[in-house]
Amino acid sequence: MVLRGRWCNSIVLNVHASEEKSYDPKDSCYEELKHFFNHIPKYDMKILLGDFYAKVGRKNIFKPTIWNENVHYESNDNDVRIVNFAT
C-alpha cells in the first residue's frame, strides 16, 4: 500500500514468512524482499509489518541492532536473516 504524503510517500508492506525447515525458500524470500526494497525510492518511508517466525535471542552480536529489547533468550535459524535485513 502506498500512502501519498506531502514531502514523501509511505510504503506499507505486510509479509508473512513461511515456517518451512528448508533454507532455499527462506533465502529466496529474503532475496525477493531485498530486491523489492531496493527498487523503492530512498526518500520514501518504508514500513514493514508481518510475521517472520524469527526469535532473536540475547546474543552479544545482536545488541547493536536490538539492544536488550527482546523477549527471547534463545534464537532460531531466522534470527540472523531478520537482523541482517533490518540493518
Distance bins in CASP14 RR format, pairs under 12 A and 6 or more apart:
PFRMAT RR
TARGET T0000
AUTHOR 0000-0000-0000
RMODE 2
METHOD distances of the structure
MODEL  1
1 9 0 0 0 0 0 1 0 0 0 0 0
1 10 0 0 0 0 1 0 0 0 0 0 0
1 11 1 0 0 1 0 0 0 0 0 0 0
1 12 1 0 1 0 0 0 0 0 0 0 0
1 13 1 0 0 1 0 0 0 0 0 0 0
1 14 0 0 0 0 1 0 0 0 0 0 0
1 46 0 0 0 0 0 1 0 0 0 0 0
1 47 0 0 0 0 1 0 0 0 0 0 0
1 49 0 0 0 0 0 1 0 0 0 0 0
2 8 0 0 0 0 0 1 0 0 0 0 0
2 9 1 0 1 0 0 0 0 0 0 0 0
2 10 1 0 0 1 0 0 0 0 0 0 0
2 11 1 0 1 0 0 0 0 0 0 0 0
2 12 1 0 0 1 0 0 0 0 0 0 0
2 13 0 0 0 0 0 1 0 0 0 0 0
2 40 0 0 0 0 1 0 0 0 0 0 0
2 41 0 0 0 0 0 1 0 0 0 0 0
2 44 0 0 0 0 1 0 0 0 0 0 0
2 45 0 0 0 0 0 1 0 0 0 0 0
2 46 0 0 0 0 0 1 0 0 0 0 0
2 47 0 0 0 0 0 1 0 0 0 0 0
3 9 1 0 0 1 0 0 0 0 0 0 0
3 10 1 0 1 0 0 0 0 0 0 0 0
3 11 1 0 0 1 0 0 0 0 0 0 0
3 12 1 0 0 1 0 0 0 0 0 0 0
3 13 0 0 0 0 0 1 0 0 0 0 0
3 44 0 0 0 0 1 0 0 0 0 0 0
3 45 0 0 0 0 1 0 0 0 0 0 0
3 46 0 0 0 0 0 1 0 0 0 0 0
3 47 0 0 0 0 1 0 0 0 0 0 0
4 10 0 0 0 0 1 0 0 0 0 0 0
4 11 0 0 0 0 0 1 0 0 0 0 0
4 44 0 0 0 0 0 1 0 0 0 0 0
4 45 0 0 0 0 0 1 0 0 0 0 0
5 11 0 0 0 0 0 1 0 0 0 0 0
5 43 0 0 0 0 0 1 0 0 0 0 0
5 44 0 0 0 0 1 0 0 0 0 0 0
5 45 0 0 0 0 1 0 0 0 0 0 0
7 43 0 0 0 0 1 0 0 0 0 0 0
7 44 0 0 0 0 0 1 0 0 0 0 0
7 45 0 0 0 0 1 0 0 0 0 0 0
8 40 0 0 0 0 0 1 0 0 0 0 0
8 41 0 0 0 0 1 0 0 0 0 0 0
8 42 0 0 0 0 1 0 0 0 0 0 0
8 43 1 0 1 0 0 0 0 0 0 0 0
8 44 1 0 1 0 0 0 0 0 0 0 0
8 45 1 0 1 0 0 0 0 0 0 0 0
8 46 0 0 0 0 0 1 0 0 0 0 0
9 40 0 0 0 0 1 0 0 0 0 0 0
9 41 1 0 0 1 0 0 0 0 0 0 0
9 42 0 0 0 0 0 1 0 0 0 0 0
9 43 0 0 0 0 1 0 0 0 0 0 0
9 44 1 0 1 0 0 0 0 0 0 0 0
9 45 1 0 0 1 0 0 0 0 0 0 0
9 46 0 0 0 0 1 0 0 0 0 0 0
9 47 0 0 0 0 0 1 0 0 0 0 0
10 40 0 0 0 0 0 1 0 0 0 0 0
10 41 0 0 0 0 0 1 0 0 0 0 0
10 43 0 0 0 0 0 1 0 0 0 0 0
10 44 1 0 0 1 0 0 0 0 0 0 0
10 45 1 0 1 0 0 0 0 0 0 0 0
10 46 1 0 0 1 0 0 0 0 0 0 0
10 47 1 0 0 1 0 0 0 0 0 0 0
10 48 0 0 0 0 0 1 0 0 0 0 0
11 36 0 0 0 0 1 0 0 0 0 0 0
11 37 0 0 0 0 1 0 0 0 0 0 0
11 39 0 0 0 0 0 1 0 0 0 0 0
11 40 1 0 1 0 0 0 0 0 0 0 0
11 41 0 0 0 0 1 0 0 0 0 0 0
11 42 0 0 0 0 0 1 0 0 0 0 0
11 43 0 0 0 0 0 1 0 0 0 0 0
11 44 1 0 1 0 0 0 0 0 0 0 0
11 45 1 0 0 1 0 0 0 0 0 0 0
11 46 1 0 1 0 0 0 0 0 0 0 0
11 47 1 0 0 1 0 0 0 0 0 0 0
11 48 0 0 0 0 1 0 0 0 0 0 0
11 49 0 0 0 0 0 1 0 0 0 0 0
12 40 0 0 0 0 0 1 0 0 0 0 0
12 44 0 0 0 0 0 1 0 0 0 0 0
12 45 0 0 0 0 1 0 0 0 0 0 0
12 46 0 0 0 0 1 0 0 0 0 0 0
12 47 1 0 1 0 0 0 0 0 0 0 0
12 48 0 0 0 0 1 0 0 0 0 0 0
12 49 1 0 0 1 0 0 0 0 0 0 0
12 50 0 0 0 0 0 1 0 0 0 0 0
13 32 0 0 0 0 0 1 0 0 0 0 0
13 33 0 0 0 0 1 0 0 0 0 0 0
13 36 1 0 0 1 0 0 0 0 0 0 0
13 37 0 0 0 0 1 0 0 0 0 0 0
13 40 0 0 0 0 1 0 0 0 0 0 0
13 44 0 0 0 0 0 1 0 0 0 0 0
13 45 0 0 0 0 0 1 0 0 0 0 0
13 46 1 0 0 1 0 0 0 0 0 0 0
13 47 1 0 0 1 0 0 0 0 0 0 0
13 48 1 0 1 0 0 0 0 0 0 0 0
13 49 1 0 0 1 0 0 0 0 0 0 0
13 50 0 0 0 0 1 0 0 0 0 0 0
14 33 0 0 0 0 0 1 0 0 0 0 0
14 47 0 0 0 0 1 0 0 0 0 0 0
14 48 0 0 0 0 1 0 0 0 0 0 0
14 49 1 0 1 0 0 0 0 0 0 0 0
14 50 1 0 1 0 0 0 0 0 0 0 0
14 51 0 0 0 0 1 0 0 0 0 0 0
14 52 0 0 0 0 0 1 0 0 0 0 0
15 29 0 0 0 0 1 0 0 0 0 0 0
15 30 0 0 0 0 1 0 0 0 0 0 0
15 32 0 0 0 0 1 0 0 0 0 0 0
15 33 1 0 0 1 0 0 0 0 0 0 0
15 34 0 0 0 0 0 1 0 0 0 0 0
15 36 0 0 0 0 1 0 0 0 0 0 0
15 37 0 0 0 0 0 1 0 0 0 0 0
15 46 0 0 0 0 0 1 0 0 0 0 0
15 47 0 0 0 0 0 1 0 0 0 0 0
15 48 1 0 0 1 0 0 0 0 0 0 0
15 49 1 0 0 1 0 0 0 0 0 0 0
15 50 1 0 1 0 0 0 0 0 0 0 0
15 51 1 0 0 1 0 0 0 0 0 0 0
15 52 1 0 0 1 0 0 0 0 0 0 0
15 53 0 0 0 0 0 1 0 0 0 0 0
15 54 0 0 0 0 0 1 0 0 0 0 0
15 82 0 0 0 0 0 1 0 0 0 0 0
15 85 0 0 0 0 0 1 0 0 0 0 0
16 29 0 0 0 0 0 1 0 0 0 0 0
16 33 0 0 0 0 0 1 0 0 0 0 0
16 48 0 0 0 0 0 1 0 0 0 0 0
16 49 0 0 0 0 1 0 0 0 0 0 0
16 50 1 0 1 0 0 0 0 0 0 0 0
16 51 1 0 1 0 0 0 0 0 0 0 0
16 52 0 0 0 0 1 0 0 0 0 0 0
16 53 0 0 0 0 1 0 0 0 0 0 0
17 25 0 0 0 0 1 0 0 0 0 0 0
17 26 1 0 0 1 0 0 0 0 0 0 0
17 27 0 0 0 0 0 1 0 0 0 0 0
17 28 0 0 0 0 0 1 0 0 0 0 0
17 29 1 0 0 1 0 0 0 0 0 0 0
17 30 0 0 0 0 1 0 0 0 0 0 0
17 32 0 0 0 0 0 1 0 0 0 0 0
17 33 0 0 0 0 1 0 0 0 0 0 0
17 48 0 0 0 0 0 1 0 0 0 0 0
17 49 0 0 0 0 0 1 0 0 0 0 0
17 50 1 0 0 1 0 0 0 0 0 0 0
17 51 1 0 0 1 0 0 0 0 0 0 0
17 52 1 0 1 0 0 0 0 0 0 0 0
17 53 1 0 1 0 0 0 0 0 0 0 0
17 54 1 0 0 1 0 0 0 0 0 0 0
17 76 0 0 0 0 0 1 0 0 0 0 0
17 77 0 0 0 0 0 1 0 0 0 0 0
17 78 1 0 0 1 0 0 0 0 0 0 0
17 81 0 0 0 0 1 0 0 0 0 0 0
17 82 0 0 0 0 1 0 0 0 0 0 0
17 85 0 0 0 0 0 1 0 0 0 0 0
18 24 0 0 0 0 0 1 0 0 0 0 0
18 25 1 0 1 0 0 0 0 0 0 0 0
18 26 1 0 0 1 0 0 0 0 0 0 0
18 27 0 0 0 0 0 1 0 0 0 0 0
18 28 0 0 0 0 0 1 0 0 0 0 0
18 29 1 0 0 1 0 0 0 0 0 0 0
18 30 0 0 0 0 0 1 0 0 0 0 0
18 51 0 0 0 0 0 1 0 0 0 0 0
18 52 0 0 0 0 1 0 0 0 0 0 0
18 53 1 0 0 1 0 0 0 0 0 0 0
18 78 0 0 0 0 0 1 0 0 0 0 0
19 25 0 0 0 0 0 1 0 0 0 0 0
19 26 0 0 0 0 1 0 0 0 0 0 0
19 29 0 0 0 0 0 1 0 0 0 0 0
19 51 0 0 0 0 1 0 0 0 0 0 0
19 52 0 0 0 0 1 0 0 0 0 0 0
19 53 1 0 1 0 0 0 0 0 0 0 0
19 54 0 0 0 0 0 1 0 0 0 0 0
19 55 0 0 0 0 0 1 0 0 0 0 0
19 76 0 0 0 0 1 0 0 0 0 0 0
19 77 0 0 0 0 0 1 0 0 0 0 0
19 78 0 0 0 0 1 0 0 0 0 0 0
20 26 1 0 0 1 0 0 0 0 0 0 0
20 27 0 0 0 0 0 1 0 0 0 0 0
20 28 0 0 0 0 0 1 0 0 0 0 0
20 29 0 0 0 0 1 0 0 0 0 0 0
20 53 0 0 0 0 1 0 0 0 0 0 0
20 77 0 0 0 0 0 1 0 0 0 0 0
20 78 0 0 0 0 0 1 0 0 0 0 0
21 53 0 0 0 0 0 1 0 0 0 0 0
21 76 0 0 0 0 0 1 0 0 0 0 0
21 77 0 0 0 0 1 0 0 0 0 0 0
21 78 0 0 0 0 0 1 0 0 0 0 0
22 28 0 0 0 0 0 1 0 0 0 0 0
22 29 0 0 0 0 0 1 0 0 0 0 0
22 77 0 0 0 0 0 1 0 0 0 0 0
23 29 0 0 0 0 0 1 0 0 0 0 0
23 30 0 0 0 0 0 1 0 0 0 0 0
23 31 0 0 0 0 0 1 0 0 0 0 0
23 77 1 0 0 1 0 0 0 0 0 0 0
23 78 0 0 0 0 0 1 0 0 0 0 0
23 80 0 0 0 0 0 1 0 0 0 0 0
23 81 0 0 0 0 1 0 0 0 0 0 0
24 30 0 0 0 0 0 1 0 0 0 0 0
24 31 0 0 0 0 0 1 0 0 0 0 0
25 31 0 0 0 0 0 1 0 0 0 0 0
25 32 0 0 0 0 0 1 0 0 0 0 0
25 53 0 0 0 0 0 1 0 0 0 0 0
25 78 0 0 0 0 0 1 0 0 0 0 0
25 81 0 0 0 0 0 1 0 0 0 0 0
26 32 0 0 0 0 0 1 0 0 0 0 0
26 33 0 0 0 0 0 1 0 0 0 0 0
26 52 0 0 0 0 1 0 0 0 0 0 0
26 53 0 0 0 0 1 0 0 0 0 0 0
26 54 0 0 0 0 0 1 0 0 0 0 0
26 76 0 0 0 0 0 1 0 0 0 0 0
26 77 0 0 0 0 1 0 0 0 0 0 0
26 78 1 0 0 1 0 0 0 0 0 0 0
26 79 0 0 0 0 0 1 0 0 0 0 0
26 80 0 0 0 0 0 1 0 0 0 0 0
26 81 1 0 0 1 0 0 0 0 0 0 0
26 82 0 0 0 0 0 1 0 0 0 0 0
26 85 0 0 0 0 0 1 0 0 0 0 0
27 33 0 0 0 0 0 1 0 0 0 0 0
27 34 0 0 0 0 0 1 0 0 0 0 0
27 77 0 0 0 0 0 1 0 0 0 0 0
27 78 0 0 0 0 0 1 0 0 0 0 0
27 80 0 0 0 0 0 1 0 0 0 0 0
27 81 0 0 0 0 1 0 0 0 0 0 0
27 84 0 0 0 0 0 1 0 0 0 0 0
27 85 0 0 0 0 0 1 0 0 0 0 0
28 34 0 0 0 0 0 1 0 0 0 0 0
28 35 0 0 0 0 0 1 0 0 0 0 0
28 81 0 0 0 0 0 1 0 0 0 0 0
29 35 0 0 0 0 0 1 0 0 0 0 0
29 36 0 0 0 0 0 1 0 0 0 0 0
29 52 0 0 0 0 1 0 0 0 0 0 0
29 53 0 0 0 0 0 1 0 0 0 0 0
29 78 0 0 0 0 0 1 0 0 0 0 0
29 81 0 0 0 0 1 0 0 0 0 0 0
29 82 0 0 0 0 0 1 0 0 0 0 0
29 85 0 0 0 0 0 1 0 0 0 0 0
30 36 0 0 0 0 0 1 0 0 0 0 0
30 37 0 0 0 0 0 1 0 0 0 0 0
30 48 0 0 0 0 0 1 0 0 0 0 0
30 52 0 0 0 0 1 0 0 0 0 0 0
30 54 0 0 0 0 0 1 0 0 0 0 0
30 78 0 0 0 0 1 0 0 0 0 0 0
30 80 0 0 0 0 0 1 0 0 0 0 0
30 81 1 0 1 0 0 0 0 0 0 0 0
30 82 0 0 0 0 1 0 0 0 0 0 0
30 83 0 0 0 0 0 1 0 0 0 0 0
30 84 0 0 0 0 1 0 0 0 0 0 0
30 85 1 0 0 1 0 0 0 0 0 0 0
30 86 0 0 0 0 0 1 0 0 0 0 0
31 37 0 0 0 0 0 1 0 0 0 0 0
31 38 0 0 0 0 0 1 0 0 0 0 0
31 81 0 0 0 0 0 1 0 0 0 0 0
31 84 0 0 0 0 0 1 0 0 0 0 0
31 85 0 0 0 0 0 1 0 0 0 0 0
32 38 0 0 0 0 0 1 0 0 0 0 0
32 39 0 0 0 0 0 1 0 0 0 0 0
32 85 0 0 0 0 0 1 0 0 0 0 0
33 39 0 0 0 0 0 1 0 0 0 0 0
33 40 0 0 0 0 0 1 0 0 0 0 0
33 46 0 0 0 0 0 1 0 0 0 0 0
33 48 0 0 0 0 1 0 0 0 0 0 0
33 50 0 0 0 0 0 1 0 0 0 0 0
33 52 0 0 0 0 1 0 0 0 0 0 0
33 81 0 0 0 0 1 0 0 0 0 0 0
33 82 0 0 0 0 0 1 0 0 0 0 0
33 84 0 0 0 0 0 1 0 0 0 0 0
33 85 1 0 0 1 0 0 0 0 0 0 0
33 86 0 0 0 0 0 1 0 0 0 0 0
34 40 0 0 0 0 0 1 0 0 0 0 0
34 46 0 0 0 0 0 1 0 0 0 0 0
34 48 0 0 0 0 0 1 0 0 0 0 0
34 81 0 0 0 0 0 1 0 0 0 0 0
34 84 0 0 0 0 1 0 0 0 0 0 0
34 85 1 0 0 1 0 0 0 0 0 0 0
34 86 0 0 0 0 0 1 0 0 0 0 0
34 87 0 0 0 0 0 1 0 0 0 0 0
35 85 0 0 0 0 0 1 0 0 0 0 0
36 46 0 0 0 0 1 0 0 0 0 0 0
36 48 0 0 0 0 0 1 0 0 0 0 0
36 85 0 0 0 0 0 1 0 0 0 0 0
37 44 0 0 0 0 0 1 0 0 0 0 0
37 46 1 0 0 1 0 0 0 0 0 0 0
37 47 0 0 0 0 0 1 0 0 0 0 0
37 48 0 0 0 0 1 0 0 0 0 0 0
37 85 0 0 0 0 1 0 0 0 0 0 0
37 86 0 0 0 0 0 1 0 0 0 0 0
38 46 0 0 0 0 0 1 0 0 0 0 0
38 85 0 0 0 0 0 1 0 0 0 0 0
39 46 0 0 0 0 0 1 0 0 0 0 0
40 46 1 0 0 1 0 0 0 0 0 0 0
40 47 0 0 0 0 0 1 0 0 0 0 0
40 48 0 0 0 0 0 1 0 0 0 0 0
46 85 0 0 0 0 0 1 0 0 0 0 0
46 86 0 0 0 0 0 1 0 0 0 0 0
48 82 0 0 0 0 0 1 0 0 0 0 0
48 85 0 0 0 0 1 0 0 0 0 0 0
48 86 0 0 0 0 1 0 0 0 0 0 0
50 82 0 0 0 0 0 1 0 0 0 0 0
51 78 0 0 0 0 0 1 0 0 0 0 0
51 82 0 0 0 0 0 1 0 0 0 0 0
52 76 0 0 0 0 0 1 0 0 0 0 0
52 77 0 0 0 0 0 1 0 0 0 0 0
52 78 1 0 1 0 0 0 0 0 0 0 0
52 79 0 0 0 0 1 0 0 0 0 0 0
52 80 0 0 0 0 0 1 0 0 0 0 0
52 81 1 0 0 1 0 0 0 0 0 0 0
52 82 1 0 1 0 0 0 0 0 0 0 0
52 83 0 0 0 0 0 1 0 0 0 0 0
52 84 0 0 0 0 0 1 0 0 0 0 0
52 85 0 0 0 0 1 0 0 0 0 0 0
52 86 0 0 0 0 1 0 0 0 0 0 0
53 72 0 0 0 0 0 1 0 0 0 0 0
53 75 0 0 0 0 0 1 0 0 0 0 0
53 76 1 0 0 1 0 0 0 0 0 0 0
53 77 0 0 0 0 1 0 0 0 0 0 0
53 78 1 0 1 0 0 0 0 0 0 0 0
53 79 0 0 0 0 0 1 0 0 0 0 0
53 81 0 0 0 0 0 1 0 0 0 0 0
53 82 0 0 0 0 1 0 0 0 0 0 0
54 62 0 0 0 0 0 1 0 0 0 0 0
54 66 0 0 0 0 0 1 0 0 0 0 0
54 70 0 0 0 0 0 1 0 0 0 0 0
54 72 0 0 0 0 1 0 0 0 0 0 0
54 74 0 0 0 0 0 1 0 0 0 0 0
54 75 0 0 0 0 1 0 0 0 0 0 0
54 76 1 0 0 1 0 0 0 0 0 0 0
54 77 0 0 0 0 1 0 0 0 0 0 0
54 78 1 1 0 0 0 0 0 0 0 0 0
54 79 1 0 1 0 0 0 0 0 0 0 0
54 80 0 0 0 0 1 0 0 0 0 0 0
54 81 1 0 0 1 0 0 0 0 0 0 0
54 82 1 0 1 0 0 0 0 0 0 0 0
54 83 0 0 0 0 1 0 0 0 0 0 0
54 84 0 0 0 0 0 1 0 0 0 0 0
54 85 0 0 0 0 1 0 0 0 0 0 0
54 86 0 0 0 0 1 0 0 0 0 0 0
55 62 0 0 0 0 0 1 0 0 0 0 0
55 66 0 0 0 0 0 1 0 0 0 0 0
55 70 0 0 0 0 1 0 0 0 0 0 0
55 71 0 0 0 0 1 0 0 0 0 0 0
55 72 1 0 1 0 0 0 0 0 0 0 0
55 73 0 0 0 0 1 0 0 0 0 0 0
55 74 1 0 0 1 0 0 0 0 0 0 0
55 75 1 0 1 0 0 0 0 0 0 0 0
55 76 1 0 1 0 0 0 0 0 0 0 0
55 77 0 0 0 0 1 0 0 0 0 0 0
55 78 1 0 0 1 0 0 0 0 0 0 0
55 79 1 0 0 1 0 0 0 0 0 0 0
55 80 0 0 0 0 0 1 0 0 0 0 0
55 81 0 0 0 0 0 1 0 0 0 0 0
55 82 0 0 0 0 1 0 0 0 0 0 0
55 83 0 0 0 0 0 1 0 0 0 0 0
56 62 1 0 1 0 0 0 0 0 0 0 0
56 63 0 0 0 0 0 1 0 0 0 0 0
56 65 0 0 0 0 1 0 0 0 0 0 0
56 66 1 0 1 0 0 0 0 0 0 0 0
56 67 0 0 0 0 0 1 0 0 0 0 0
56 68 0 0 0 0 0 1 0 0 0 0 0
56 69 0 0 0 0 1 0 0 0 0 0 0
56 70 1 0 1 0 0 0 0 0 0 0 0
56 71 0 0 0 0 1 0 0 0 0 0 0
56 72 1 0 0 1 0 0 0 0 0 0 0
56 73 0 0 0 0 0 1 0 0 0 0 0
56 74 0 0 0 0 1 0 0 0 0 0 0
56 75 1 0 0 1 0 0 0 0 0 0 0
56 76 0 0 0 0 1 0 0 0 0 0 0
56 77 0 0 0 0 0 1 0 0 0 0 0
56 78 0 0 0 0 1 0 0 0 0 0 0
56 79 1 0 1 0 0 0 0 0 0 0 0
56 80 0 0 0 0 1 0 0 0 0 0 0
56 81 0 0 0 0 0 1 0 0 0 0 0
56 82 1 0 0 1 0 0 0 0 0 0 0
56 83 1 0 0 1 0 0 0 0 0 0 0
56 84 0 0 0 0 0 1 0 0 0 0 0
56 85 0 0 0 0 0 1 0 0 0 0 0
56 86 0 0 0 0 1 0 0 0 0 0 0
57 63 0 0 0 0 0 1 0 0 0 0 0
57 65 0 0 0 0 0 1 0 0 0 0 0
57 66 0 0 0 0 1 0 0 0 0 0 0
57 67 0 0 0 0 0 1 0 0 0 0 0
57 68 0 0 0 0 0 1 0 0 0 0 0
57 69 0 0 0 0 0 1 0 0 0 0 0
57 70 1 0 1 0 0 0 0 0 0 0 0
57 71 0 0 0 0 1 0 0 0 0 0 0
57 72 1 0 1 0 0 0 0 0 0 0 0
57 73 1 0 0 1 0 0 0 0 0 0 0
57 74 1 0 0 1 0 0 0 0 0 0 0
57 75 1 0 1 0 0 0 0 0 0 0 0
57 76 0 0 0 0 1 0 0 0 0 0 0
57 78 0 0 0 0 0 1 0 0 0 0 0
57 79 1 0 0 1 0 0 0 0 0 0 0
57 80 0 0 0 0 0 1 0 0 0 0 0
57 82 0 0 0 0 0 1 0 0 0 0 0
57 83 0 0 0 0 1 0 0 0 0 0 0
58 66 0 0 0 0 1 0 0 0 0 0 0
58 67 0 0 0 0 0 1 0 0 0 0 0
58 68 1 0 0 1 0 0 0 0 0 0 0
58 69 0 0 0 0 0 1 0 0 0 0 0
58 70 1 0 0 1 0 0 0 0 0 0 0
58 71 0 0 0 0 1 0 0 0 0 0 0
58 72 1 0 0 1 0 0 0 0 0 0 0
58 73 1 0 1 0 0 0 0 0 0 0 0
58 74 0 0 0 0 1 0 0 0 0 0 0
58 75 0 0 0 0 1 0 0 0 0 0 0
58 79 0 0 0 0 0 1 0 0 0 0 0
59 65 0 0 0 0 0 1 0 0 0 0 0
59 66 0 0 0 0 1 0 0 0 0 0 0
59 68 0 0 0 0 0 1 0 0 0 0 0
59 70 0 0 0 0 1 0 0 0 0 0 0
59 72 0 0 0 0 0 1 0 0 0 0 0
59 73 0 0 0 0 1 0 0 0 0 0 0
59 74 0 0 0 0 1 0 0 0 0 0 0
59 75 1 0 0 1 0 0 0 0 0 0 0
59 79 1 0 0 1 0 0 0 0 0 0 0
59 80 0 0 0 0 1 0 0 0 0 0 0
59 83 0 0 0 0 1 0 0 0 0 0 0
60 66 0 0 0 0 0 1 0 0 0 0 0
60 67 0 0 0 0 0 1 0 0 0 0 0
60 68 0 0 0 0 0 1 0 0 0 0 0
61 75 0 0 0 0 0 1 0 0 0 0 0
61 79 0 0 0 0 1 0 0 0 0 0 0
61 80 0 0 0 0 1 0 0 0 0 0 0
61 83 0 0 0 0 1 0 0 0 0 0 0
61 84 0 0 0 0 0 1 0 0 0 0 0
61 87 0 0 0 0 0 1 0 0 0 0 0
62 68 0 0 0 0 1 0 0 0 0 0 0
62 69 0 0 0 0 0 1 0 0 0 0 0
62 70 1 0 0 1 0 0 0 0 0 0 0
62 72 0 0 0 0 0 1 0 0 0 0 0
62 75 0 0 0 0 1 0 0 0 0 0 0
62 79 1 0 0 1 0 0 0 0 0 0 0
62 80 0 0 0 0 1 0 0 0 0 0 0
62 82 0 0 0 0 1 0 0 0 0 0 0
62 83 1 0 1 0 0 0 0 0 0 0 0
62 84 0 0 0 0 0 1 0 0 0 0 0
62 86 0 0 0 0 0 1 0 0 0 0 0
62 87 0 0 0 0 0 1 0 0 0 0 0
63 69 0 0 0 0 1 0 0 0 0 0 0
63 70 0 0 0 0 1 0 0 0 0 0 0
63 83 0 0 0 0 0 1 0 0 0 0 0
64 83 0 0 0 0 1 0 0 0 0 0 0
64 86 0 0 0 0 0 1 0 0 0 0 0
64 87 0 0 0 0 1 0 0 0 0 0 0
65 79 0 0 0 0 0 1 0 0 0 0 0
65 80 0 0 0 0 0 1 0 0 0 0 0
65 82 0 0 0 0 1 0 0 0 0 0 0
65 83 1 0 1 0 0 0 0 0 0 0 0
65 84 0 0 0 0 1 0 0 0 0 0 0
65 85 0 0 0 0 0 1 0 0 0 0 0
65 86 1 0 0 1 0 0 0 0 0 0 0
65 87 1 0 1 0 0 0 0 0 0 0 0
66 72 0 0 0 0 0 1 0 0 0 0 0
66 75 0 0 0 0 0 1 0 0 0 0 0
66 79 0 0 0 0 1 0 0 0 0 0 0
66 82 0 0 0 0 1 0 0 0 0 0 0
66 83 1 0 0 1 0 0 0 0 0 0 0
66 86 0 0 0 0 1 0 0 0 0 0 0
66 87 0 0 0 0 0 1 0 0 0 0 0
70 79 0 0 0 0 1 0 0 0 0 0 0
70 82 0 0 0 0 0 1 0 0 0 0 0
70 83 0 0 0 0 0 1 0 0 0 0 0
72 78 0 0 0 0 0 1 0 0 0 0 0
72 79 0 0 0 0 1 0 0 0 0 0 0
72 82 0 0 0 0 0 1 0 0 0 0 0
73 79 0 0 0 0 0 1 0 0 0 0 0
75 81 0 0 0 0 0 1 0 0 0 0 0
75 82 0 0 0 0 0 1 0 0 0 0 0
75 83 0 0 0 0 1 0 0 0 0 0 0
76 82 0 0 0 0 0 1 0 0 0 0 0
78 84 0 0 0 0 0 1 0 0 0 0 0
78 85 0 0 0 0 0 1 0 0 0 0 0
78 86 0 0 0 0 0 1 0 0 0 0 0
79 85 0 0 0 0 0 1 0 0 0 0 0
79 86 0 0 0 0 0 1 0 0 0 0 0
80 86 0 0 0 0 0 1 0 0 0 0 0
80 87 0 0 0 0 0 1 0 0 0 0 0
81 87 0 0 0 0 0 1 0 0 0 0 0
END
